[in-house]
Amino acid sequence: MADDLSREKQQKHKKHDVKTRYSPYFSRNDEARDGVQRKRKKSFGNMTEDEVMNLLLPDRLGEAMDILFVGINPGLMSAYKGHHYSGPNNHFWPCLIDAGFVPDHFTYLDDVKCPEYGIGLTNIVARTTRSSSDLSRAEIKQGKGELIEKINNYKPLVTCFNGKGIYEIFSGKKCTLGQQEESVPGTNSVVYVMPSSSARTMTYPRKSDKLPFYHELKKLRDKMKHAKIADDGDNDSDD
């Protein structure tokens, strides 16, 4: 009987050890838990997630933009790095290169140079969050008005929403991918909707799935540029 009780205690002790090894939050002291917190903190250097959420990601805008790419709001990694679409699995920059919008050497670090190539980068909401689901309806409504004002000021030929869900939030209605019938309200900027460049999107998970939309966007951009040149020529001849 004593041997049975001893074995039972040993088995209970082993079970406790397994639980502690796989989940440090069950530890009776804070050493393992602190290790998890330090590991999380290292993702953002010496900053915590809360500190990163206080950072703002600057727009990349310029005069005479051909295309303004619109996201919903900055994620933690982009805000921390200070550059748009900086996640390691984001397909934005590879697709932009392969479609011929920017040179081959471009990375997220070169987003500051985008206006030199007629490209702008912005978001509907400026606030950084862990997830876009953390945004309030009031923020999105305010951001929509600010985006329209931005488009009015900079007058991009095409406004491209990086994600079907983003445009549906902006427009308040369902849509299909590609060029939309309506322009941005109160502007002449043509609307194009493409799949999210994130690798997490389920319908278009690979870069090769998204690339045809970038090629189509480039054709639309060229068409709009030629139309603008023709209109400018007509106006000059009238003078």
C-alpha positions as CSV (number, residue, x, y, z in Angstrom):
1,M,0.0,0.0,0.0
2,A,2.8,2.4,0.9
3,D,4.5,1.6,-2.5
4,D,1.2,2.4,-4.3
5,L,0.9,5.7,-2.6
6,S,4.5,6.6,-3.4
7,R,4.0,5.8,-7.1
8,E,0.8,7.8,-7.2
9,K,2.6,10.9,-5.7
10,Q,5.4,10.5,-8.3
11,Q,2.9,10.3,-11.1
12,K,1.2,13.5,-9.9
13,H,4.5,15.2,-9.6
14,K,5.4,14.2,-13.2
15,K,2.1,15.6,-14.4
16,H,2.8,18.9,-12.7
17,D,6.3,19.0,-14.3
18,V,4.8,18.5,-17.8
19,K,2.3,21.2,-17.3
20,T,4.9,23.6,-16.1
21,R,7.3,22.9,-19.0
22,Y,4.7,23.4,-21.7
23,S,3.0,26.4,-20.2
24,P,5.1,28.8,-18.2
25,Y,2.0,30.6,-16.9
26,F,1.4,27.6,-14.6
27,S,4.7,28.2,-12.9
28,R,4.6,29.0,-9.2
29,N,7.2,31.7,-9.7
30,D,7.4,34.5,-12.3
31,E,10.7,33.5,-13.9
32,A,9.2,31.6,-16.8
33,R,6.4,34.2,-17.3
34,D,8.9,37.0,-17.4
35,G,10.8,35.0,-20.0
36,V,7.7,35.0,-22.2
37,Q,7.2,38.7,-21.7
38,R,10.8,39.4,-22.6
39,K,10.4,37.3,-25.8
40,R,7.4,39.2,-26.8
41,K,9.1,42.5,-26.2
42,K,12.1,41.5,-28.4
43,S,9.8,41.5,-31.4
44,F,9.8,45.3,-31.1
45,G,13.3,46.0,-29.8
46,N,13.0,47.5,-26.4
47,M,9.4,48.6,-26.9
48,T,6.2,47.0,-25.7
49,E,3.1,46.5,-27.9
50,D,1.4,49.4,-26.1
51,E,4.3,51.7,-26.9
52,V,4.3,50.6,-30.5
53,M,0.6,51.4,-30.7
54,N,1.4,55.0,-29.9
55,L,3.5,55.3,-33.0
56,L,2.2,56.8,-36.2
57,L,3.1,55.6,-39.7
58,P,3.6,58.6,-42.1
59,D,1.9,58.8,-45.4
60,R,4.0,58.7,-48.6
61,L,2.4,61.3,-50.8
62,G,3.5,63.6,-53.7
63,E,2.1,65.9,-56.4
64,A,0.8,64.4,-59.6
65,M,0.4,60.9,-58.2
66,D,-0.8,58.2,-60.7
67,I,-1.9,55.7,-58.0
68,L,-2.8,56.1,-54.3
69,F,-2.7,52.8,-52.4
70,V,-5.1,52.7,-49.5
71,G,-4.9,50.4,-46.5
72,I,-7.2,50.3,-43.5
73,N,-4.7,51.3,-40.7
74,P,-1.1,50.6,-39.6
75,G,-0.3,47.2,-38.1
76,L,2.2,46.8,-35.2
77,M,5.1,45.8,-37.4
78,S,4.7,48.5,-40.0
79,A,4.3,51.2,-37.2
80,Y,7.4,49.8,-35.4
81,K,9.5,49.8,-38.6
82,G,8.1,53.1,-39.8
83,H,7.4,51.7,-43.3
84,H,4.4,50.5,-45.2
85,Y,3.7,46.8,-45.8
86,S,6.9,45.8,-43.9
87,G,5.7,42.4,-42.8
88,P,8.0,39.6,-44.0
89,N,5.2,37.7,-45.7
90,N,3.4,40.7,-47.3
91,H,3.3,40.4,-51.1
92,F,2.9,44.2,-51.8
93,W,6.5,45.0,-52.7
94,P,7.2,41.8,-54.7
95,C,4.0,42.3,-56.7
96,L,4.8,46.0,-57.3
97,I,8.3,45.1,-58.6
98,D,7.1,42.2,-60.9
99,A,4.3,44.4,-62.4
100,G,6.9,47.0,-63.3
101,F,5.8,49.8,-61.0
102,V,9.2,50.2,-59.3
103,P,12.8,49.0,-59.8
104,D,13.8,45.5,-58.9
105,H,15.8,46.5,-55.7
106,F,12.8,48.1,-54.0
107,T,11.8,47.0,-50.5
108,Y,9.6,48.4,-47.8
109,L,12.6,50.6,-46.8
110,D,12.2,52.4,-50.1
111,D,8.6,53.4,-49.5
112,V,9.8,57.0,-49.1
113,K,10.8,57.0,-52.8
114,C,7.3,55.9,-54.0
115,P,6.2,59.4,-54.9
116,E,9.1,59.6,-57.4
117,Y,7.3,56.8,-59.3
118,G,3.9,58.4,-59.1
119,I,2.8,56.2,-56.2
120,G,1.3,57.2,-52.9
121,L,0.7,55.2,-49.7
122,T,-1.9,56.0,-47.0
123,N,-4.5,54.4,-44.7
124,I,-8.2,55.2,-43.9
125,V,-7.3,55.4,-40.2
126,A,-4.0,56.6,-38.9
127,R,-4.1,54.9,-35.5
128,T,-2.0,51.8,-35.0
129,T,-3.7,48.7,-33.7
130,R,-3.1,45.0,-33.2
131,S,-6.0,44.3,-35.5
132,S,-8.3,46.4,-37.7
133,S,-11.2,45.0,-35.7
134,D,-10.0,47.3,-32.9
135,L,-11.1,50.4,-34.8
136,S,-14.3,52.1,-33.9
137,R,-17.0,53.0,-36.4
138,A,-16.5,56.7,-35.5
139,E,-12.8,56.4,-36.4
140,I,-13.6,54.8,-39.7
141,K,-16.2,57.4,-40.6
142,Q,-13.8,60.2,-39.7
143,G,-11.0,58.5,-41.6
144,K,-13.2,58.2,-44.7
145,G,-13.8,62.0,-44.8
146,E,-10.1,62.7,-44.3
147,L,-9.2,60.3,-47.1
148,I,-11.6,61.9,-49.6
149,E,-10.1,65.3,-48.6
150,K,-6.6,63.9,-49.2
151,I,-7.7,62.6,-52.6
152,N,-9.2,65.9,-53.5
153,N,-5.9,67.7,-52.6
154,Y,-3.5,65.3,-54.3
155,K,-5.7,64.2,-57.2
156,P,-4.4,60.7,-57.9
157,L,-5.6,59.3,-61.3
158,V,-6.4,56.0,-59.6
159,T,-7.2,55.2,-55.9
160,C,-6.4,51.5,-55.2
161,F,-7.8,49.9,-52.1
162,N,-5.5,47.1,-50.9
163,G,-8.2,44.6,-49.9
164,K,-11.9,44.1,-50.9
165,G,-13.0,44.5,-47.3
166,I,-11.2,47.9,-47.0
167,Y,-13.2,49.3,-49.9
168,E,-16.5,47.8,-48.6
169,I,-15.8,49.6,-45.3
170,F,-15.1,52.8,-47.2
171,S,-18.1,52.6,-49.6
172,G,-20.5,50.9,-47.2
173,K,-21.5,48.3,-49.8
174,K,-20.4,45.0,-51.3
175,C,-18.0,45.0,-54.3
176,T,-16.1,42.8,-56.7
177,L,-12.4,43.0,-57.4
178,G,-11.1,45.3,-60.2
179,Q,-12.2,48.7,-61.4
180,Q,-15.3,50.1,-59.9
181,E,-18.1,51.9,-61.7
182,E,-18.0,54.8,-59.2
183,S,-15.1,57.2,-58.7
184,V,-14.1,58.4,-55.2
185,P,-17.0,60.6,-54.1
186,G,-16.5,64.3,-55.0
187,T,-13.4,63.5,-57.1
188,N,-12.4,62.2,-60.6
189,S,-10.1,59.5,-59.1
190,V,-11.0,56.1,-60.6
191,V,-11.4,53.3,-58.0
192,Y,-9.6,50.0,-58.3
193,V,-10.0,47.2,-55.7
194,M,-7.4,44.4,-55.4
195,P,-7.0,41.5,-53.0
196,S,-5.2,42.2,-49.8
197,S,-1.4,41.9,-50.2
198,S,-1.3,40.0,-46.9
199,A,-0.3,36.3,-47.2
200,R,-3.1,35.6,-44.7
201,T,-5.9,36.3,-47.2
202,M,-7.5,32.9,-47.9
203,T,-8.8,33.5,-51.4
204,Y,-5.5,34.7,-52.9
205,P,-2.8,33.4,-50.5
206,R,0.2,33.3,-53.0
207,K,2.0,36.2,-54.7
208,S,1.2,34.6,-58.0
209,D,-2.5,34.8,-57.2
210,K,-2.4,38.5,-56.7
211,L,0.1,39.5,-59.4
212,P,-2.6,39.6,-62.3
213,F,-4.4,42.4,-60.4
214,Y,-1.2,44.5,-60.3
215,H,-0.7,44.0,-64.1
216,E,-4.3,45.0,-64.6
217,L,-3.9,48.0,-62.4
218,K,-0.8,49.1,-64.4
219,K,-2.8,48.9,-67.6
220,L,-5.5,51.1,-66.0
221,R,-2.9,53.5,-64.8
222,D,-1.4,53.8,-68.3
223,K,-4.9,54.3,-69.8
224,M,-5.6,57.1,-67.4
225,K,-2.2,58.8,-68.0
226,H,-2.8,58.7,-71.7
227,A,-6.3,60.2,-71.3
228,K,-4.9,62.9,-69.1
229,I,-2.1,63.8,-71.6
230,A,-4.8,64.0,-74.3
231,D,-7.0,66.2,-72.2
232,D,-4.1,68.5,-71.3
233,G,-3.2,68.8,-75.0
234,D,-6.8,69.7,-75.9
235,N,-6.8,72.4,-73.2
236,D,-3.5,73.8,-74.5
237,S,-4.8,74.0,-78.0
238,D,-7.9,75.9,-76.8
239,D,-5.6,78.5,-75.3
